[in-house]
Amino acid sequence: MIKTGFLSLSAIALLATTSCTPEPQACLTASKTKAITGESIAFSSCALDAKRIVWNYGDGTVEEEGENVSHVFSAPGVYQVEVKALSKKDKKWDRATRIVNIDPLKTRYLTRVQINSFNINSPSGATWDAAPGTWPDVFVEYFINGSANQNSINPPINELQINQCPVFWDFSNQAGKPILSNHDWIINLLDNDGTLLQPASELMANFIVNPATATPSAPGIITLTNSNFQIELHFIEL
């Protein structure tokens, strides 16, 4: 074997071949980055100096090879799609990624709070509002669990009787509708026992719900039931 210094001619030839192999530069485009379950997304490679393109969709399916591919995600989630650009004989490679969001949450805006039924008796067993009447003056309070910021839906519905239900507060025409954010919400139904000078209230019912992810009982409606109480949160979704 002919040697030059410490390297054989074959090793020198190998080094020369490797050093001449261009470094691939990975690049990809996607037809969309938000889609619904079962919808096809097209991916294309814009890589430079690549001999082979391999895709990994990040959802546990098998890798796929090709310049232009398409993929259907079968479950909601956020996925990192990766493309690998490989040189001749896979000696060198580069990667690029893109995030896709399948079934992303839409923003829900509260448009109405409705009371369908309530317990005629307070926790003590007595009727609500010992004075001046026997029926509750009902209002609703809501806030994100753990937050000190409490919001009230007023004015109270005074002397609310069961046969008046359903009753509601509607603000669908208001510009600044509350956003039903992706948190656990506390929603309280209260009886207003006080006055402007001496405010006081008694808790009638308490609900905990994430209104951004709760399954609607009907289109645009989340129904909350607790003991003998039932209320509805109406929303629009954009």
C-alpha positions as CSV (number, residue, x, y, z in Angstrom):
1,M,0.0,0.0,0.0
2,I,1.4,3.4,-1.0
3,K,1.4,5.9,1.9
4,T,1.9,9.6,2.1
5,G,3.0,10.6,5.6
6,F,0.6,8.7,7.9
7,L,-2.4,8.5,5.5
8,S,-3.0,6.0,2.8
9,L,-4.0,7.2,-0.7
10,S,-7.4,5.6,-0.1
11,A,-7.9,7.6,3.1
12,I,-6.9,10.8,1.3
13,A,-9.4,10.1,-1.4
14,L,-12.1,9.5,1.2
15,L,-11.3,12.8,2.9
16,A,-11.3,14.6,-0.4
17,T,-14.7,13.1,-1.3
18,T,-16.2,14.0,2.1
19,S,-14.9,17.6,2.1
20,C,-16.4,18.2,-1.3
21,T,-19.8,17.0,-0.2
22,P,-22.0,20.2,0.1
23,E,-23.6,20.9,3.5
24,P,-27.4,20.6,3.1
25,Q,-29.6,23.5,4.2
26,A,-33.0,22.3,5.4
27,C,-36.1,24.4,4.7
28,L,-39.9,23.7,4.5
29,T,-43.2,25.3,3.8
30,A,-46.7,24.3,4.9
31,S,-50.0,25.0,3.3
32,K,-51.4,25.8,6.7
33,T,-50.4,25.7,10.4
34,K,-53.9,25.5,11.8
35,A,-56.3,22.8,10.8
36,I,-59.1,20.6,12.1
37,T,-58.8,16.9,12.7
38,G,-58.8,14.9,9.5
39,E,-57.8,17.8,7.3
40,S,-54.9,17.3,5.0
41,I,-51.8,19.7,5.3
42,A,-49.3,19.8,2.4
43,F,-45.6,20.2,3.2
44,S,-42.9,21.1,0.7
45,S,-39.1,21.0,1.0
46,C,-37.2,24.1,-0.1
47,A,-33.8,22.6,1.0
48,L,-30.5,23.3,-0.8
49,D,-27.9,20.7,-1.7
50,A,-30.0,17.8,-0.4
51,K,-30.1,14.3,-2.0
52,R,-32.8,13.0,0.3
53,I,-35.7,14.6,2.3
54,V,-37.2,12.8,5.3
55,W,-40.3,14.0,7.2
56,N,-41.3,13.3,10.8
57,Y,-44.8,14.6,11.7
58,G,-44.4,14.4,15.4
59,D,-47.5,12.4,16.0
60,G,-46.0,8.9,16.2
61,T,-46.7,8.0,12.6
62,V,-43.9,6.6,10.4
63,E,-41.4,8.9,8.7
64,E,-42.0,9.7,5.1
65,E,-39.6,10.6,2.3
66,G,-40.1,13.0,-0.6
67,E,-39.8,16.6,-1.7
68,N,-43.6,17.2,-1.5
69,V,-45.8,15.3,1.0
70,S,-49.2,15.7,2.7
71,H,-50.3,14.5,6.1
72,V,-53.6,14.1,8.0
73,F,-53.4,14.5,11.8
74,S,-55.9,12.2,13.5
75,A,-56.0,13.8,17.0
76,P,-56.1,17.4,18.3
77,G,-52.9,18.8,19.6
78,V,-49.8,20.9,18.9
79,Y,-47.3,19.0,16.7
80,Q,-43.7,19.8,15.7
81,V,-43.2,18.7,12.1
82,E,-39.5,18.1,11.3
83,V,-37.8,17.8,7.9
84,K,-34.3,16.4,7.4
85,A,-32.2,17.3,4.4
86,L,-29.5,14.7,3.9
87,S,-26.5,14.8,1.6
88,K,-25.2,12.0,-0.6
89,K,-24.9,8.7,1.4
90,D,-26.4,10.6,4.4
91,K,-22.9,11.9,5.4
92,K,-24.2,15.3,6.2
93,W,-27.6,16.6,7.2
94,D,-29.6,19.6,8.4
95,R,-33.1,19.9,9.9
96,A,-35.9,22.5,10.1
97,T,-39.2,22.4,12.0
98,R,-42.6,23.9,11.9
99,I,-45.4,23.9,14.5
100,V,-48.9,23.0,13.5
101,N,-52.0,23.3,15.7
102,I,-54.8,20.8,15.1
103,D,-58.3,21.8,16.4
104,P,-57.0,25.0,18.0
105,L,-59.3,26.6,20.6
106,K,-61.5,29.3,19.3
107,T,-62.3,32.3,21.4
108,R,-65.6,32.2,23.2
109,Y,-67.4,35.4,24.2
110,L,-70.1,35.4,26.9
111,T,-73.4,36.7,25.6
112,R,-76.0,35.6,28.2
113,V,-76.3,34.2,31.7
114,Q,-79.6,32.4,32.2
115,I,-81.2,30.9,35.4
116,N,-83.4,27.9,34.6
117,S,-84.1,26.7,38.2
118,F,-83.1,27.3,41.8
119,N,-83.7,26.0,45.3
120,I,-86.4,27.9,47.0
121,N,-84.8,27.3,50.4
122,S,-81.5,28.7,51.8
123,P,-78.9,26.4,53.3
124,S,-80.5,26.9,56.7
125,G,-83.7,25.4,55.4
126,A,-85.6,28.8,55.5
127,T,-86.9,30.7,52.6
128,W,-84.7,33.3,51.1
129,D,-85.0,37.0,52.1
130,A,-86.7,36.9,55.5
131,A,-87.3,40.6,54.9
132,P,-88.8,42.3,53.0
133,G,-90.0,39.3,51.0
134,T,-89.6,35.6,50.8
135,W,-88.0,35.4,47.4
136,P,-84.3,36.0,46.5
137,D,-82.9,39.1,44.8
138,V,-80.6,37.2,42.5
139,F,-77.4,38.3,40.9
140,V,-74.4,36.5,39.5
141,E,-70.7,36.8,40.4
142,Y,-67.8,35.3,38.3
143,F,-64.0,35.3,38.5
144,I,-61.0,33.2,37.5
145,N,-60.1,30.7,40.3
146,G,-57.4,32.3,42.4
147,S,-57.9,35.8,41.1
148,A,-58.9,38.7,43.4
149,N,-60.8,40.4,40.6
150,Q,-64.5,39.6,40.9
151,N,-67.1,40.6,38.4
152,S,-70.8,40.9,39.1
153,I,-73.7,40.7,36.6
154,N,-76.2,43.3,37.7
155,P,-78.8,44.6,38.4
156,P,-80.3,41.9,40.6
157,I,-83.5,40.3,39.6
158,N,-85.6,41.2,42.6
159,E,-88.1,38.8,44.2
160,L,-87.3,36.0,41.7
161,Q,-89.9,33.3,41.9
162,I,-89.5,29.8,40.4
163,N,-92.4,30.2,38.0
164,Q,-90.6,33.2,36.5
165,C,-87.7,31.0,35.3
166,P,-86.0,31.0,32.9
167,V,-84.7,34.6,33.5
168,F,-81.5,36.0,32.0
169,W,-79.0,38.8,31.6
170,D,-78.3,39.4,28.0
171,F,-75.4,41.4,26.7
172,S,-75.1,40.0,23.2
173,N,-75.3,43.5,21.7
174,Q,-72.6,44.9,23.9
175,A,-69.2,45.6,22.3
176,G,-67.0,44.5,25.2
177,K,-68.4,41.0,25.9
178,P,-66.5,39.0,28.5
179,I,-64.0,36.5,27.0
180,L,-64.4,33.0,28.4
181,S,-60.7,32.4,28.9
182,N,-59.0,29.0,29.3
183,H,-59.0,28.9,33.1
184,D,-61.1,27.4,35.9
185,W,-63.9,29.9,36.5
186,I,-65.9,30.3,39.8
187,I,-69.5,31.2,39.1
188,N,-71.7,32.1,42.0
189,L,-75.4,32.6,42.2
190,L,-76.2,35.0,45.1
191,D,-79.1,36.5,46.9
192,N,-78.7,40.2,47.5
193,D,-79.7,40.8,51.2
194,G,-78.2,44.2,51.6
195,T,-78.7,47.8,50.6
196,L,-76.5,50.3,48.9
197,L,-75.4,51.6,52.3
198,Q,-75.0,48.1,53.8
199,P,-74.2,45.6,51.1
200,A,-74.5,42.0,51.9
201,S,-75.3,38.8,50.0
202,E,-75.9,35.1,50.6
203,L,-74.4,32.4,48.4
204,M,-77.1,30.3,46.7
205,A,-75.0,28.1,44.4
206,N,-71.4,27.7,43.3
207,F,-70.1,26.3,40.1
208,I,-66.5,25.7,38.8
209,V,-66.0,25.3,35.1
210,N,-63.5,26.0,32.3
211,P,-65.8,27.7,29.8
212,A,-63.2,27.7,27.1
213,T,-63.0,23.9,26.9
214,A,-66.4,22.8,28.4
215,T,-68.5,20.7,26.1
216,P,-71.6,22.6,25.0
217,S,-75.0,21.0,25.9
218,A,-76.3,22.7,22.8
219,P,-74.7,24.9,20.2
220,G,-73.4,28.0,22.0
221,I,-74.7,26.9,25.4
222,I,-72.9,25.5,28.5
223,T,-75.3,24.1,31.1
224,L,-74.2,24.0,34.7
225,T,-76.2,22.0,37.2
226,N,-75.7,21.8,40.9
227,S,-78.2,20.2,43.3
228,N,-81.5,22.0,42.5
229,F,-79.8,24.8,40.6
230,Q,-79.3,25.1,36.9
231,I,-77.8,28.0,34.9
232,E,-76.7,28.4,31.3
233,L,-73.8,30.3,29.8
234,H,-74.5,31.4,26.3
235,F,-71.6,32.3,24.0
236,I,-70.5,33.0,20.5
237,E,-67.3,31.4,19.2
238,L,-65.0,33.2,16.8
